[in-house]
Amino acid sequence: MYLVADAYEGSQIKLAVTDFLSAAAGIGKQRLSLKMRSGEVSIAIAGDADLVVYVGHDAFMDFQIPPIAGVGGDKLRQTIVLACASKSFFAPYIRQTGAEPLLWTTGLMAPEAYTLKAALDGWMAHEDDEAIRRRAAQAYDRYQKCGARAALRLFATKW
């Protein structure tokens, strides 16, 4: 498994969500070649990735962008959106892309890396969506000390 992360300055948040939704829609399919000791490895990135993640401020609380329609094809892309109330704000956009939501949030939250790591650990272990949700909630409670039930209510999976 390879993780490719793009970081954006806060002033570029519109570009960040546009790039995220474009990748979720399967637009901008790219391959990245990496030289490893064992040889060259080609990995799928952007619109060719299996899982596309957005972590940060819920930009749709502040502005809207035109929806980005998915390109279809035989590859199902999944999304994780760690931002405040991402399920309600991102849902219409994710639906347009044709991607499947794996994990998102129902309320205000601190979008921090430990939650993403927990979710990715479950995803890489091929756990089901609910197990990934529980992993994220446990990690969130461990650091935010908000209570296990509150943390579990914060995260949602699927539609």
C-alpha positions, 0 to 999 in steps of 0.5 A: 500500500502506498499513501500519497498526500497533497498539502494545501495552504489554507488560502487554497481550500477551494482548490483542495476540495475541487482536487479531492472531488475530482479524484473521487470522481475518477478525473485526472487518473495518474500513475506515479513511478517510484524507484525502489531497491527492488525496481520501479513501482507504478502506483495509482494516484489522484483519480486512479486511487482506490481511496481518496481522503479529505482532512481539514476544514469543512469548506462547504460551510463557507462556500459552494462549488459546482458539482463534479460528476464521476466518469464511471468505469469499473473502479469503485473509489471510496472516500473518507472526509474528516471535517466538521459535519462532513456527511451533511455538507459533502454528501451531495458532492460525493454522490455526484462523483459516484464514489462510495463514502467509507467514513465521514462525520456527523458533527463538529470535530478536530480533523487530526491524523490519529483518526485517519491513521486508525481508519487507514489501518482498518482499511488496509486490513480489509475490515468492513465499514463498521469496524473502520468506523469503530476504529476511528471513534476509538482513536478519536475518544483516546485523544479527545476524551469525549466518551466512547459513545459520543465518538461513535456517534460522531462518525458515520459510514455509507449513505 
